[in-house]
Structures are given as structure tokens and as C-alpha cells.
Amino acid sequence: MSFKRFFGFLVMSLLLVQMVSARRIGVLLPFGAQGKMRQTMVEFYRGFLMAADSVRAEGVSLEIYALDSGTTPAEMSEVLRRGEMARMDCIVGPGIPSQAAVLAKFCSQWGIQLLMPFNTPVAGDRNLPSVFENVAPQEVTYAGVVQLLLENFPDANFVFLTTKQQEARGVALQQNLKERLDDYGLYYSTLDVRDGYDEALETLDKTHKNVILMDTPGGATLSSVSSFLLTLKSEHPSYDISLVGFPEWLSLGAQYTAQLHALDTYVFSTFYNNPLSGHSLRFNQSYRSNFKQVPLSSNPSIAMTGFDLGLFAMQSVSVKPLQHGFAFRQESADSPFVNHFVQLVHFQPNKIVSLVR
């Protein structure tokens, strides 16, 4: 064989290896929807493409197929009939809950990893071991929050605060923690914020940290409760008080952030992004450079969600997520993988924000 023929054969072989080793990813989302949903899907995909640029820089070969999945199960089924869909290594979607069962069944049939980025659970989620659900059910997240609280405050006096605006999610978190404390035979106390300062002082522990859980994630209630607690702390500085908060509190604005710091607050969340951090500023600059506009304002950032889920779908080994964490677990061998990741975002009194995981 001549050198010229050998060189041509070698180049062809390398191209074939690259084609065979390329990871094929389908992104099936309702890109043709109207209004806010369309904006969300486009924003997510832009972040996904930015992840692809980063991963390709590692030398990874990717083939990405982005298709409009429509908004109905029938439209999703039509997209899945395309021949290339059965050859995907991973499919990302859906954006519509009603399409989840159709897509999960297809991926299970063909042994394709299905990464579900949004809150689109599959009813009767058995025989779906290739499904990865990024948004966990509330009970999974709350179990993780309770575990973090017990690990980080083993000797605390947990105080369950009752307000006029209690909501089901806040009550559920309180109940989950109460049940665990009861299981361990540990003491806790309750306090109605309307009872006033004298009752609060009788409820709080002078010698241990007091970890306070509200029964609502509402911002208006946070404002009144924080004023109450800050006054109490200023008049009785010897009491060690911390507040436990909800993900919604991360986007309430600078006024509330100051209050969270002052109350040594721990906000539980499956995501966190400091907009002033170096990686956030670089990401936003790159986004503007690529798409000639600024990212949508949302919390969590939809563009960063697309980036982080893109890294997971592309099996990146060196690029780190910007906003999300991943801890996928199965209940059994035939159940979906569910993301159990949760953290405490600690707003320290010294104005520093740290993460407890």
C-alpha cells in the first residue's frame, strides 16, 4: 500500500471512529409554543448549546438533534417516529407534563437515557430505569432537608413557628421534621408569632441554638416575622437564633437579603447561583456574545439550567455545573433515577454566603 493510500485510509478510519464515538442527543421540547413557554424552551436550549461548546473543547464528539415536540402526546409520538430518534444515546425532554408517558415509554423500549429537566413526572413510574428526573417530588427534597438540618444542628432547639398565612408546603416541612425528631425522642417547641415577645422568650433556649422553621414560604410573612425576630435579637442578643427558609426567598431582593444575613438564615434549595460570582459574570458575558441579548431574568436561571443539564446529558468530566447539583438515585432496579440533591444556602451575619451540602 502506498503512503498516499495509507494516509487516506488512516484519515477515513479516524473519521469513522469519531462518527461511531459521537454521543447522539435529542432535545425534544415545545419550541413552537407561544408566549412564556416558548421563551423558556428557547432559553433552555441556548444554555444547552453553550454547554456543548464547552464539552466539545474537551475533545468530545456530539451530535445534537433539536426538534419541536409540539404540545400534545400525539405530536410527541409523531416526532418519535423519525428514524434517527431510536438511535439516540440520550433524549432531553419533555417540556409538557402530558407528553412524559409517551416519551418515557419510547426511551424504555429502545434503551435510551431520558433526561427530564422540568417538573414532568411520569405516572406509574415503574419499569423506567433509563429515566432521570431532575426535579424531585416534594417528599424527596424535604427528606433531604430534614437530614441536613439534623446533621448540622444535632443539639438545637427546633422551634416551629405558626403564622396567619400558613401554607401546605411550609406545614409539610415542619411535619416531616417533627416526625424525625419524635422518632429520635428529641425535644422541640412551638411558637405562635402572634403571642408576642414574652411567649417567645419562654419558648427559646438560652443555652442552645434555636433553629426556627416558619409554616409558609410567603415573602410578606417573612417580612413581618423577620422584623419580629430582629427586634427580639437586638433586645436579647444572648439568644442564638437561626431561621430556615424556602427557595423562593433567594429571589426576593436586596432588602430581604439583608434580613436573611441578620437572622443567620439557612435557605434550602436544589439550586443556587450568585449573580456576582466570576463564573456567573463570565456566563452572562458569553451568552450576550453568542445571542446578542441578555439572559432572561429568572431564578433559577433558565439558561444556566440548560447549561447544567447539558453537561449531564453530554457526560462532561471536567466542566462544572454553574447552578445545579446532581445526586440521582433509584428506589429499586426498575424505577427512575430521581435527583436527590439539596443544599442549605447559608446567609451568614458577616454578609458571606456559603453552601452546606
WOMOQUI-V22845 format. One record per backbone hydrogen bond with DSSP energy under -1.0 kcal/mol. NH is the residue of the N-H (numbers start at 1). CO is the residue of the C=O. E is the energy in kcal/mol with one decimal. If there is no record, write none. Layout:
nh={NH;NH}
co={CO;CO}
e={E;E}
This chain:
nh={6;7;8;9;10;11;12;13;14;15;16;17;18;19;20;21;23;25;26;27;28;29;31;33;39;40;41;42;43;44;45;46;47;48;49;50;51;52;53;54;55;56;57;58;59;60;63;65;67;69;76;77;78;79;80;82;85;87;88;89;90;91;92;93;99;100;103;104;105;106;107;108;109;110;112;113;114;115;116;120;126;128;131;132;133;134;141;142;143;144;145;146;147;148;149;150;151;152;153;156;157;159;160;161;162;167;171;172;173;174;175;176;177;178;179;180;181;182;183;184;186;189;191;193;195;200;201;202;203;204;210;211;212;213;222;223;224;225;226;227;228;229;230;231;232;233;234;235;236;239;242;244;245;249;250;251;252;257;258;259;260;261;262;263;264;265;266;267;268;269;272;277;281;282;283;284;285;286;287;288;289;290;291;292;305;306;307;308;309;310;311;312;313;314;315;316;329;335;337;338;339;340;343;344;345;346;347;348;348;351;354;356}
co={2;3;4;5;6;7;8;9;10;11;12;13;14;15;16;17;61;63;90;65;92;67;29;30;35;36;37;38;39;40;41;42;43;44;45;46;47;48;49;50;51;52;53;55;56;55;23;25;27;29;72;73;74;75;76;79;82;84;85;24;24;113;26;115;96;97;99;100;101;102;103;104;105;106;107;89;130;91;132;118;124;334;128;114;337;116;137;138;139;140;141;142;143;144;145;146;147;148;149;153;209;211;189;213;191;215;167;168;169;170;171;172;173;174;175;176;177;178;179;180;181;158;160;162;192;196;197;198;199;200;240;157;242;159;218;219;220;221;222;223;224;225;226;227;228;229;230;231;232;236;210;212;266;246;247;248;249;253;254;255;256;257;258;259;261;260;243;345;245;343;323;274;277;278;279;280;281;282;283;284;285;286;287;288;301;302;303;304;305;306;307;308;309;310;312;311;338;332;131;329;133;327;269;356;267;354;265;346;352;348;346;344}
e={-2.8;-2.9;-2.2;-2.3;-2.5;-2.4;-2.1;-2.4;-2.4;-2.1;-2.3;-2.5;-2.2;-2.3;-2.7;-2.5;-2.5;-3.0;-2.6;-3.1;-2.3;-1.4;-2.5;-1.6;-1.9;-2.6;-2.4;-2.5;-2.5;-2.5;-2.2;-2.2;-1.9;-2.0;-2.5;-1.9;-1.8;-1.9;-2.0;-1.8;-2.7;-2.7;-1.2;-1.6;-2.0;-1.2;-2.5;-2.9;-2.4;-2.0;-1.9;-2.5;-1.8;-1.7;-2.2;-1.7;-1.5;-1.3;-1.5;-2.2;-1.7;-2.7;-3.4;-2.0;-1.8;-1.6;-2.0;-2.8;-2.2;-1.8;-2.4;-2.3;-2.2;-1.8;-2.6;-1.7;-2.7;-2.8;-3.1;-2.1;-2.6;-2.5;-1.7;-3.3;-3.2;-2.4;-1.9;-2.9;-1.7;-1.7;-2.3;-2.7;-1.9;-2.1;-2.4;-2.4;-2.2;-2.2;-1.9;-1.2;-3.1;-2.9;-2.7;-3.0;-3.0;-2.5;-2.4;-2.4;-1.8;-2.1;-2.7;-2.4;-2.1;-2.6;-2.3;-1.6;-2.6;-2.7;-2.2;-1.7;-3.0;-2.7;-2.3;-2.3;-2.6;-1.6;-2.5;-1.5;-1.5;-2.6;-3.1;-1.6;-2.9;-2.7;-1.9;-2.0;-1.6;-2.9;-2.9;-1.7;-1.9;-2.7;-2.8;-2.0;-1.9;-2.7;-2.2;-1.8;-1.7;-1.8;-2.6;-2.7;-2.7;-2.0;-2.0;-1.5;-1.1;-2.0;-2.1;-1.3;-2.7;-2.3;-2.2;-1.7;-1.7;-2.0;-3.0;-2.7;-2.1;-2.2;-2.0;-2.1;-2.3;-2.3;-2.0;-2.6;-2.0;-2.4;-2.6;-2.4;-2.1;-2.4;-2.9;-1.7;-2.0;-2.3;-2.0;-3.0;-2.6;-1.8;-2.1;-1.7;-2.6;-2.4;-1.0;-2.3;-2.1;-1.4;-3.2;-2.9;-2.4;-2.6;-2.0;-2.8;-3.7;-3.1;-3.1;-1.1;-2.4;-1.9;-2.0;-2.8}
